[in-house]
Amino acid sequence: MKEERGIIFYKHYFIDFYVNQNEKVQLKIDYVFMVLKTMKIIPNSFIKHISGSEGLYEVRIQYERDIFRIFCCFEKGNIIVLFNAFQKKSQKLPMKEVRKAIILKQEYIQSKKEIQ
């Protein structure tokens, strides 16, 4: 299977979340990552733009009755940069997590500018 895009992690936030999940949830996350890497067009059921935020998306994962979200952005069209993640427990998207993702995205962009 040809990879259409790569996935990178910004800082430790996603990794901290991932290692605290049980094995079955980790396998589901791995499956969704495989879909993100290999599908030319990613279905809306796997990724959604966060309205009101410039370039911020959420990776959508459901395992049994549990719902998980991972915030990310795209870089150069074929790299997905992962930020923070959480288990969704209500219909509304928690603004605390959105604000955290926005800050992490800004930090990431700033760090890229400093390297250049």
Kinemage of the C-alpha trace (Angstrom):
@kinemage 1
@onewidth
@group {chain A} dominant
@subgroup {mainchain}
@vectorlist {calphas} color= white
{ca met a 1} P 0.000 0.000 0.000
{ca lys a 2} L 1.426 3.342 -1.048
{ca glu a 3} L 1.505 6.036 1.615
{ca glu a 4} L -0.145 9.281 0.552
{ca arg a 5} L 0.897 11.182 3.671
{ca gly a 6} L 2.998 10.873 6.815
{ca ile a 7} L 2.143 11.458 10.448
{ca ile a 8} L 4.359 13.255 12.966
{ca phe a 9} L 3.801 14.067 16.635
{ca tyr a 10} L 4.373 17.549 18.049
{ca lys a 11} L 5.854 17.277 21.536
{ca his a 12} L 4.600 14.537 23.853
{ca tyr a 13} L 0.858 15.213 24.158
{ca phe a 14} L -0.456 12.566 21.786
{ca ile a 15} L 2.072 9.924 22.894
{ca asp a 16} L 1.095 10.479 26.550
{ca phe a 17} L -2.539 9.953 25.588
{ca tyr a 18} L -1.820 6.885 23.439
{ca val a 19} L 0.190 4.931 26.027
{ca asn a 20} L -2.601 5.412 28.579
{ca gln a 21} L -5.171 3.651 26.353
{ca asn a 22} L -5.880 -0.052 26.444
{ca glu a 23} L -4.543 -2.303 23.690
{ca lys a 24} L -7.823 -2.453 21.751
{ca val a 25} L -8.128 1.337 21.627
{ca gln a 26} L -4.486 1.569 20.526
{ca leu a 27} L -5.206 -0.900 17.713
{ca lys a 28} L -8.180 1.206 16.584
{ca ile a 29} L -6.024 4.347 16.622
{ca asp a 30} L -3.363 2.495 14.594
{ca tyr a 31} L -6.042 1.453 12.080
{ca val a 32} L -7.269 5.036 11.683
{ca phe a 33} L -3.665 6.194 11.181
{ca met a 34} L -3.258 3.590 8.435
{ca val a 35} L -6.395 4.994 6.749
{ca leu a 36} L -5.048 8.551 7.062
{ca lys a 37} L -1.699 7.525 5.576
{ca thr a 38} L -2.952 5.470 2.649
{ca met a 39} L -6.266 6.873 1.360
{ca lys a 40} L -6.055 9.518 -1.349
{ca ile a 41} L -9.216 11.189 -0.087
{ca ile a 42} L -9.864 10.871 3.642
{ca pro a 43} L -13.564 10.304 4.464
{ca asn a 44} L -15.274 12.830 6.760
{ca ser a 45} L -15.928 10.030 9.210
{ca phe a 46} L -12.175 10.023 10.000
{ca ile a 47} L -11.249 13.706 9.911
{ca lys a 48} L -13.128 16.982 10.233
{ca his a 49} L -12.157 20.654 10.088
{ca ile a 50} L -12.762 22.533 13.345
{ca ser a 51} L -14.972 25.470 12.411
{ca gly a 52} L -13.696 28.850 13.510
{ca ser a 53} L -10.092 27.668 13.636
{ca glu a 54} L -7.706 28.250 10.801
{ca gly a 55} L -6.312 24.934 9.617
{ca leu a 56} L -7.106 22.880 12.729
{ca tyr a 57} L -8.680 19.447 12.274
{ca glu a 58} L -9.790 16.607 14.491
{ca val a 59} L -9.069 12.958 13.803
{ca arg a 60} L -12.212 11.059 14.756
{ca ile a 61} L -11.977 7.634 16.368
{ca gln a 62} L -14.747 5.525 17.804
{ca tyr a 63} L -14.212 2.244 19.601
{ca glu a 64} L -17.368 0.556 20.836
{ca arg a 65} L -19.164 3.338 22.759
{ca asp a 66} L -16.055 5.425 23.395
{ca ile a 67} L -15.222 8.406 21.212
{ca phe a 68} L -11.726 9.854 20.917
{ca arg a 69} L -10.450 12.983 19.195
{ca ile a 70} L -6.934 13.943 18.156
{ca phe a 71} L -6.264 17.510 17.038
{ca cys a 72} L -3.971 18.011 14.071
{ca cys a 73} L -3.038 20.184 11.122
{ca phe a 74} L -1.654 19.504 7.657
{ca glu a 75} L 1.792 20.598 6.611
{ca lys a 76} L 2.775 20.804 2.949
{ca gly a 77} L -0.381 18.894 2.125
{ca asn a 78} L 1.031 15.451 2.843
{ca ile a 79} L 2.142 15.570 6.491
{ca ile a 80} L -0.303 15.362 9.382
{ca val a 81} L 1.010 16.955 12.593
{ca leu a 82} L -0.687 15.582 15.722
{ca phe a 83} L -1.189 17.695 18.831
{ca asn a 84} L -3.323 16.817 21.872
{ca ala a 85} L -5.935 14.072 22.185
{ca phe a 86} L -8.792 13.292 24.534
{ca gln a 87} L -11.741 11.007 25.119
{ca lys a 88} L -14.950 12.778 24.220
{ca lys a 89} L -17.625 12.425 26.903
{ca ser a 90} L -20.313 14.811 25.676
{ca gln a 91} L -21.853 16.043 22.431
{ca lys a 92} L -20.025 19.367 22.646
{ca leu a 93} L -16.383 19.733 21.738
{ca pro a 94} L -14.560 20.840 24.930
{ca met a 95} L -13.268 24.367 24.336
{ca lys a 96} L -10.401 23.781 26.782
{ca glu a 97} L -9.035 21.077 24.466
{ca val a 98} L -9.606 23.227 21.358
{ca arg a 99} L -7.728 26.164 22.927
{ca lys a 100} L -4.876 23.848 23.883
{ca ala a 101} L -4.687 22.557 20.290
{ca ile a 102} L -4.671 26.099 18.893
{ca ile a 103} L -1.792 27.050 21.211
{ca leu a 104} L 0.157 23.916 20.270
{ca lys a 105} L -0.404 24.600 16.577
{ca gln a 106} L 0.865 28.178 17.001
{ca glu a 107} L 3.922 26.889 18.904
{ca tyr a 108} L 4.587 24.371 16.153
{ca ile a 109} L 4.369 27.010 13.409
{ca gln a 110} L 6.649 29.340 15.400
{ca ser a 111} L 9.199 26.569 15.924
{ca lys a 112} L 9.262 25.921 12.159
{ca lys a 113} L 9.928 29.626 11.502
{ca glu a 114} L 12.805 29.673 13.990
{ca ile a 115} L 14.497 26.744 12.230
{ca gln a 116} L 14.398 28.486 8.821
